[in-house]
Amino acid sequence: MTDLASSPFSEHIGKHPGEPNVMEPALVADPFTGYGELREQGPVVRGRFVDDTPVWFITRFEEVREVLRDQRFANSPSFARGATEADNPTRRLMDMMGLPEHYQVYLAGSILTLDPPDHTRLRRLVSRAFTARKITDLRPRVEAIADELLRRLPEHAEDGVVDLIAHFAYPLPITVICELVGIPEADRPQWRDWSSRLISLQPDMLKDAFPAMVEHIHELIRQRRAALGDDLLSELIRTHDDDGSRLSDVEMVTLVLTLVLAGHETTAHLITNGTAALLTHPDQLQLLKSDPGLFPRAVHELMRWCGPVHLTQLRYATEDTEVAGVPIAKGEAVLALLVAANYDPRHYTDPTRLDLTRHPAGRAEDHVGFGHGMHYCLGASLARQEGEVAFGKLLAHYPDVSLAVAPEDLQRVPLPGSWRLATLPLRLT
């Protein structure tokens, strides 16, 4: 279990009265209430990031979408005031986490952090793997994986109780994304261990795991180059070898790292959080059982109501501007609070209520659980499909599934900016 008290970032909590840090215990323990209170203070509120960087919290639905689609806000911290390598917030975070300097380039150059034109170039290289046609064609395989995992679920039960995270919510998306990218089956358990270490905010766990991941991908590329296939990794190798100016060695490793981590970690917790939500709202569960056509709309509502990602990364004003009448100077950082926006009563009627019929069928996405704008989640369509399959198959295999503990006894992983359960103990019958 993650211990935030021992994190090097905990020392900044409470240093600036009136400017809450995202590491504040109240915000970590109950982000729905904590960030909701900030939202009601105003659409733009002064706060602090984990490393004590001063930020403007963007709290309300319309303003969050405005900032995320506004190209005057960039991901690069080079726009930050006095931005030197020593003052660069991204570099400072990596230094505080004990990440060796020669490995930091693999985080600094991620598709998640880059701005155009590099972001556009890299996104175009991998977007072909996530087209609507590709995702549709992939569905039978996702269903087959889900069926097999669910058939075997009773084998893992102890005293009639099974942990859905360990034996379904994690294995499903990591199997799908690893098959798509081209990660061998034998390596997948190691990836889960690495990813859990990476998000822990514990330097002693991250500083060894991240270099191991990078070296693993380098070795995987060397092996795959000798026997190219039809997976995404092989496509990236071909692109690199045909024209190194389109994709460098570092970019190729970083893309694989980002896609595998982002492609399973958040989806696993969408499945987990969503299952817990359904099992604690019997009226909505019954509604879903009685109308299978509701699953796509249900996934959107679950992503809004209990999505695993609550904050975006920092973005920086590239010029003097304002949001909701609040002046934001060039170089100042903003942080979009997705969880506050997704519960904004100015946009939603009764936002705290789970309502699987809330999102009209066929309408544009009406939440920011997957972000918005040019950095909208590349794998959102795959995540939604995996959610639909996971919930549908779970209820088909085990229609009487129930929580094995009281809802208040479910244990969370206490991390800032996210909602993750440590386990989800279920009784299948």
C-alpha positions in Angstrom: 0.0 0.0 0.0 1.3 3.5 -0.9 2.3 5.6 2.1 2.0 9.2 1.1 3.4 10.4 4.4 6.8 9.0 3.4 6.6 10.6 0.0 9.2 13.4 -0.6 6.2 15.5 -1.7 4.5 15.4 1.6 6.8 18.1 3.0 5.0 20.8 0.9 1.5 20.2 2.5 0.2 23.2 4.3 3.2 25.5 3.4 0.9 28.0 1.7 -2.3 28.7 3.6 -5.2 29.3 1.3 -3.4 27.5 -1.6 -4.2 23.8 -1.2 -1.7 21.3 -2.4 -3.0 18.3 -4.4 -1.3 16.1 -1.7 -3.6 17.5 1.0 -5.0 14.5 2.9 -8.6 15.7 2.5 -8.2 16.0 -1.2 -6.7 12.5 -1.5 -9.2 10.9 0.9 -12.3 12.4 -0.6 -11.5 14.2 -3.9 -15.2 14.4 -4.8 -16.0 16.6 -1.8 -12.6 18.4 -1.6 -12.4 19.4 -5.2 -16.1 20.1 -5.2 -15.6 22.7 -2.5 -12.8 24.3 -4.5 -15.2 24.4 -7.5 -17.8 26.3 -5.5 -15.1 28.9 -4.5 -14.8 29.8 -8.2 -13.9 28.5 -11.7 -10.3 29.4 -11.2 -8.7 28.9 -7.8 -5.1 29.3 -6.6 -3.3 26.1 -5.5 -0.1 24.0 -5.5 1.0 21.0 -7.4 2.8 18.0 -5.6 6.2 19.6 -5.9 5.0 23.0 -4.6 4.7 24.6 -8.0 2.0 27.4 -7.9 -0.9 26.5 -10.2 -4.3 27.8 -11.1 -6.9 25.1 -10.5 -9.5 25.1 -13.3 -12.6 23.7 -11.5 -15.8 23.9 -13.6 -17.0 22.0 -16.6 -17.1 24.7 -19.3 -13.8 26.3 -18.1 -12.0 22.9 -18.0 -13.1 22.2 -21.6 -12.1 25.7 -22.6 -8.6 25.4 -21.3 -8.0 21.9 -22.6 -8.9 22.9 -26.2 -7.1 26.3 -26.0 -3.7 26.0 -27.8 -2.5 29.0 -25.9 -1.9 26.5 -23.0 1.0 24.2 -23.7 2.4 21.1 -22.0 6.0 22.2 -22.2 7.3 23.7 -19.0 9.7 25.8 -21.1 7.0 28.5 -20.9 7.2 28.6 -17.1 8.7 31.7 -15.6 12.5 31.4 -15.3 12.4 28.0 -16.9 15.8 26.5 -16.7 16.6 22.8 -16.4 17.0 23.3 -12.7 13.6 25.0 -12.3 11.8 22.8 -14.8 8.9 21.3 -12.8 9.0 18.1 -14.8 12.7 17.6 -14.2 12.4 18.6 -10.6 9.7 15.9 -10.1 11.9 13.3 -11.7 14.9 14.3 -9.5 12.8 14.1 -6.4 11.7 10.6 -7.3 15.4 9.6 -7.7 15.1 8.8 -11.4 18.7 8.6 -13.0 19.2 11.6 -15.3 20.0 9.5 -18.4 16.5 7.9 -18.1 14.6 11.1 -17.6 14.4 11.7 -21.4 12.0 8.8 -21.7 9.5 10.6 -19.5 10.2 14.1 -20.7 9.5 13.2 -24.3 6.3 11.3 -23.9 3.4 11.8 -26.3 1.4 12.8 -23.2 3.8 15.7 -22.5 4.8 16.9 -26.0 3.3 19.8 -27.9 2.8 20.2 -31.6 4.5 19.5 -34.0 6.1 16.6 -32.2 2.9 15.5 -30.5 1.1 15.6 -33.8 3.8 13.6 -35.5 3.9 10.8 -32.9 0.1 10.7 -32.4 -0.3 10.2 -36.2 2.2 7.2 -36.1 0.1 5.3 -33.5 -3.4 6.5 -34.2 -3.9 3.9 -37.0 -4.0 1.2 -34.3 -6.9 2.9 -32.6 -9.2 3.8 -35.5 -12.9 2.9 -35.1 -12.6 0.1 -37.6 -9.6 -1.4 -35.8 -11.4 -1.2 -32.4 -14.5 -2.8 -33.9 -12.4 -5.6 -35.4 -10.8 -6.2 -32.1 -14.0 -6.7 -30.2 -14.3 -10.5 -30.7 -10.8 -10.9 -29.3 -11.6 -8.7 -26.3 -14.8 -10.8 -25.7 -12.9 -14.0 -25.9 -10.3 -12.9 -23.4 -13.0 -11.7 -21.0 -14.9 -15.0 -21.3 -11.8 -17.1 -20.6 -10.8 -15.0 -17.6 -14.3 -15.1 -16.2 -14.6 -18.9 -16.7 -11.4 -19.3 -14.6 -12.5 -16.8 -11.9 -13.8 -19.5 -9.5 -10.3 -21.2 -9.5 -9.0 -18.1 -7.7 -11.7 -17.9 -5.0 -10.7 -18.4 -1.3 -13.7 -19.1 0.9 -15.9 -18.2 -1.9 -14.3 -14.7 -2.4 -12.3 -13.6 -5.4 -10.4 -10.4 -6.1 -11.7 -9.0 -9.4 -8.7 -6.6 -9.8 -6.1 -9.3 -9.7 -8.0 -11.9 -11.8 -10.1 -9.9 -14.2 -9.9 -6.1 -14.2 -6.1 -6.0 -14.7 -5.6 -9.1 -16.8 -8.2 -8.1 -19.4 -6.8 -4.7 -20.5 -3.2 -5.6 -20.1 -3.7 -8.7 -22.3 -5.5 -6.6 -25.0 -2.9 -3.8 -25.1 0.0 -6.1 -25.0 -1.3 -8.1 -27.9 -2.0 -4.9 -29.8 1.5 -3.5 -29.1 3.4 -6.8 -29.3 4.5 -7.5 -25.7 5.1 -11.3 -25.1 2.7 -13.0 -22.8 5.5 -14.1 -20.4 6.4 -10.5 -19.8 2.9 -9.2 -18.8 3.0 -10.0 -15.1 6.2 -8.0 -14.8 4.6 -5.0 -16.5 1.8 -5.0 -13.9 4.4 -4.9 -11.1 6.4 -2.2 -12.8 3.3 0.0 -13.4 2.2 -0.3 -9.7 5.7 0.8 -8.7 5.7 3.7 -11.2 2.5 5.3 -9.7 3.5 4.7 -6.1 5.2 8.1 -5.6 7.9 6.2 -3.7 11.4 6.9 -4.9 12.8 3.6 -3.8 10.2 1.8 -5.9 10.3 4.0 -9.0 14.0 4.5 -9.4 14.6 0.8 -10.1 11.4 0.0 -11.9 11.5 2.7 -14.5 15.0 1.9 -15.8 14.1 -1.8 -15.9 11.1 -1.0 -18.1 13.2 1.1 -20.5 15.9 -1.6 -20.8 13.2 -4.3 -21.3 11.7 -2.3 -24.2 15.1 -1.8 -25.8 15.7 -5.6 -25.6 12.2 -6.3 -27.0 12.9 -4.0 -30.0 16.2 -5.9 -30.7 14.4 -9.2 -30.6 11.4 -8.0 -32.7 13.6 -6.4 -35.3 14.9 -9.9 -36.2 11.3 -11.2 -36.7 8.9 -8.5 -37.5 5.1 -9.2 -37.2 1.8 -7.4 -37.6 1.8 -5.7 -34.2 2.2 -2.0 -33.4 5.8 -2.5 -32.2 6.8 -4.0 -35.6 5.1 -1.0 -37.4 7.1 1.4 -35.3 10.4 -0.4 -36.0 9.6 -0.3 -39.7 8.9 3.4 -39.5 12.1 4.0 -37.6 14.2 2.0 -40.0 12.7 3.5 -43.1 13.2 7.1 -41.9 14.8 7.9 -38.5 13.7 11.5 -38.7 10.1 10.4 -38.3 10.8 8.4 -35.1 13.9 8.3 -33.0 15.1 5.4 -30.8 14.1 7.3 -27.6 10.7 8.2 -29.1 10.0 4.6 -30.0 10.8 3.3 -26.5 8.8 6.1 -25.0 5.8 5.4 -27.2 5.7 1.7 -26.3 6.1 2.5 -22.6 3.3 5.1 -22.7 0.9 3.0 -24.7 1.2 -0.1 -22.5 1.0 1.8 -19.2 -1.8 4.1 -20.3 -3.5 1.2 -22.1 -4.1 -0.9 -19.1 -3.7 0.9 -15.9 -6.6 3.4 -16.1 -8.9 0.9 -17.9 -8.4 -1.7 -15.1 -9.6 0.9 -12.6 -12.5 2.0 -14.7 -13.6 -1.7 -14.7 -13.0 -2.0 -10.9 -14.6 1.4 -9.9 -17.5 0.8 -12.3 -18.2 -2.7 -10.9 -18.1 -1.4 -7.3 -20.5 1.4 -8.3 -23.0 -0.9 -9.9 -23.0 -3.4 -7.0 -23.7 -0.5 -4.6 -26.5 0.9 -6.7 -28.9 -2.0 -7.2 -31.5 0.1 -9.0 -28.9 1.0 -11.7 -27.6 -2.6 -11.8 -31.1 -3.9 -12.4 -31.7 -1.3 -15.1 -28.5 -2.4 -16.9 -29.5 -6.1 -16.6 -32.9 -5.4 -18.1 -31.6 -3.3 -21.0 -28.3 -4.6 -22.5 -28.4 -1.8 -25.1 -27.6 0.6 -22.2 -24.0 -0.5 -21.8 -22.4 2.2 -24.0 -24.3 5.0 -22.1 -23.5 3.3 -18.8 -19.7 3.3 -19.5 -19.9 7.1 -20.1 -21.8 7.6 -16.9 -19.4 5.4 -14.9 -16.4 7.3 -16.4 -18.0 10.5 -15.2 -19.1 9.3 -11.8 -16.1 7.2 -10.8 -13.5 7.5 -13.4 -9.9 6.8 -12.2 -8.2 10.0 -13.4 -9.1 13.2 -11.6 -6.5 15.6 -12.8 -4.7 16.5 -16.0 -1.0 17.3 -16.1 0.2 20.8 -15.8 -0.2 23.2 -18.7 1.4 26.6 -19.2 0.1 29.8 -20.6 2.1 30.7 -23.7 0.9 34.3 -23.5 -0.9 36.6 -21.1 -4.5 35.5 -21.1 -7.5 35.0 -18.8 -9.9 32.2 -17.8 -13.4 33.2 -16.5 -12.1 36.7 -16.1 -9.1 35.7 -14.0 -5.8 37.0 -15.5 -3.2 34.2 -16.1 0.2 35.5 -17.0 2.5 34.0 -19.6 4.4 31.1 -18.0 1.9 30.4 -15.2 0.7 26.8 -14.8 -2.9 25.6 -14.8 -4.3 22.3 -13.7 -7.7 21.1 -14.9 -9.7 19.3 -12.2 -11.6 16.6 -14.1 -13.3 15.3 -11.0 -14.7 18.7 -10.1 -15.8 19.4 -13.7 -17.6 16.0 -13.9 -19.6 16.9 -10.8 -20.4 20.5 -11.8 -24.0 21.3 -11.0 -23.9 24.1 -13.6 -23.7 21.4 -16.2 -25.4 18.3 -14.7 -28.7 17.9 -13.0 -28.1 16.2 -9.6 -24.5 15.3 -10.5 -23.8 13.2 -7.4 -26.5 10.7 -8.5 -25.4 7.7 -10.6 -27.7 7.7 -13.6 -26.9 5.2 -16.4 -29.5 6.9 -18.6 -27.9 10.4 -18.2 -26.0 10.4 -21.5 -28.3 10.3 -24.6 -27.5 7.6 -27.1 -25.5 8.7 -30.1 -24.7 12.1 -28.7 -21.2 13.6 -28.3 -19.4 12.7 -25.1 -20.7 14.8 -22.3 -18.0 14.4 -19.7 -14.2 15.0 -19.4 -13.2 11.7 -18.0 -11.0 11.0 -21.0 -9.8 14.6 -21.2 -10.6 17.0 -24.1 -8.9 18.8 -27.0 -5.7 17.7 -28.7 -4.6 15.5 -25.8 -7.9 13.7 -25.5 -7.1 10.1 -24.6 -5.8 8.2 -27.7 -7.2 4.9 -26.5 -10.6 6.2 -25.3 -12.6 4.1 -27.8 -10.7 1.0 -26.8 -11.2 1.7 -23.1 -15.0 2.2 -23.6 -15.2 -1.0 -25.5 -13.3 -2.9 -22.9 -15.6 -1.4 -20.2 -18.7 -2.5 -22.2 -17.4 -6.0 -22.6 -16.1 -6.3 -19.0 -19.4 -5.2 -17.4 -21.6 -7.2 -19.9 -19.6 -10.4 -19.6 -19.3 -10.2 -15.8 -23.0 -9.9 -15.4 -23.7 -12.6 -18.0 -21.3 -15.1 -16.3 -22.3 -14.2 -12.8 -25.7 -12.5 -12.6 -25.8 -12.8 -8.8 -22.3 -11.3 -8.2 -22.1 -9.2 -5.0 -19.5 -7.4 -2.9 -17.9 -9.7 -0.3 -17.3 -6.7 2.1 -19.3 -3.7 3.2 -18.8 -0.8 0.7 -17.2 1.3 3.4 -14.6 -1.4 3.9 -13.3 -1.3 0.4 -9.6 -0.3 0.5 -8.3 2.5 -1.8 -4.8 3.2 -3.0 -4.3 6.7 -1.6 -2.8 8.6 -4.5 -3.4 12.3 -5.5 -5.4 12.8 -8.6 -6.8 9.3 -8.9 -9.5 6.9 -7.6 -8.1 3.4 -7.3 -9.2 0.4 -5.2 -6.5 -1.8 -3.8 -8.7 -4.9 -4.1 -12.4 -5.7 -5.1 -13.4 -8.8 -3.2 -16.5 -10.4 -4.7 -18.8 -13.3 -4.2 -19.7 -14.7 -7.6 -22.9 -16.5 -6.5 
